[in-house]
């Protein structure tokens, strides 16, 4: 679990965020530009893998994307059974949170290979 102190994204966090932003949807270009220098911190205390995102830099482009963005993911276990999902949230057009939700019990930040993307 992440700490409350903002630090650069881990490799797994970068891969999951790139999974969202690899899809084309209105406003995605601005979100891609916001990833440079992006920091993250723990976003929830329940034990799930949700992280809060902290864009850095001045004059960052604001996205016109829906909130949450229109790309979402179903998290699958090793048997291909859905156990939760991931959503990407914005605040005032800026990256804000990568939410990890679950069906039965909290799950950690999933590996991108276990996510089935939906647009």
SVG drawing of the C-alpha trace seen along z (x, -y; Angstrom):
<svg xmlns="http://www.w3.org/2000/svg" viewBox="-19 -28 28 48">
<polyline fill="none" stroke="black" stroke-width="0.4" points="0.0,0.0 1.2,-3.5 2.0,-6.1 0.3,-9.5 3.5,-11.2 3.4,-12.1 6.1,-10.2 6.6,-9.4 4.4,-6.6 5.6,-3.0 6.1,-1.0 2.8,0.8 0.9,-2.5 2.4,-3.9 1.4,-0.8 -2.2,-1.0 -2.5,-4.7 -1.0,-4.1 -3.7,-1.4 -6.4,-4.0 -4.7,-6.6 -3.8,-4.2 -7.5,-4.5 -8.7,-7.4 -11.5,-9.4 -12.3,-13.2 -9.8,-15.0 -7.2,-12.2 -4.4,-14.3 -4.5,-16.7 -4.5,-13.8 -1.4,-12.3 0.3,-15.7 -0.5,-15.8 1.5,-12.6 4.9,-14.3 6.1,-14.7 2.9,-13.1 3.0,-12.1 0.8,-9.8 -0.2,-9.1 -2.5,-6.6 -6.1,-7.4 -8.0,-5.2 -7.4,-3.6 -9.6,-0.5 -6.7,1.6 -7.6,1.3 -5.1,0.0 -6.7,-3.3 -4.3,-6.2 -4.7,-9.9 -2.9,-11.6 -1.1,-14.9 -0.3,-16.6 2.7,-18.9 3.6,-21.8 2.2,-25.2 -0.3,-25.8 -1.2,-22.1 -3.8,-21.6 -7.3,-20.8 -9.1,-17.9 -12.7,-17.9 -13.1,-14.2 -16.1,-12.8 -15.7,-12.1 -14.8,-9.4 -13.2,-9.0 -15.2,-6.8 -12.6,-4.0 -12.9,-1.6 -11.5,1.8 -12.7,5.0 -10.1,6.7 -10.0,10.4 -8.5,13.1 -6.3,15.9 -9.3,17.9 -10.8,14.9 -13.5,14.2 -14.2,10.5 -13.2,9.4 -13.4,5.7 -12.5,2.8 -10.6,-0.4 -11.8,-3.9 -9.9,-7.1 -11.3,-10.3 -10.6,-14.0 -11.0,-17.2 -11.4,-20.4 -10.0,-18.6 -6.9,-17.3 -6.0,-13.8 -7.2,-13.2 -7.6,-9.5 -7.1,-6.0 -9.8,-4.1 -9.6,-0.4 -13.0,1.1 -13.9,4.7 -16.8,7.0 -16.0,9.3 -12.9,7.9 -10.5,5.1 -7.9,5.7 -4.6,4.1 -3.6,2.1 -4.0,4.7 -1.4,5.6 -2.4,4.2 -2.4,7.7 -5.4,8.6 -7.5,5.7 -10.1,6.1 -10.6,2.7 -14.0,1.3 -14.7,-1.8"/>
</svg>
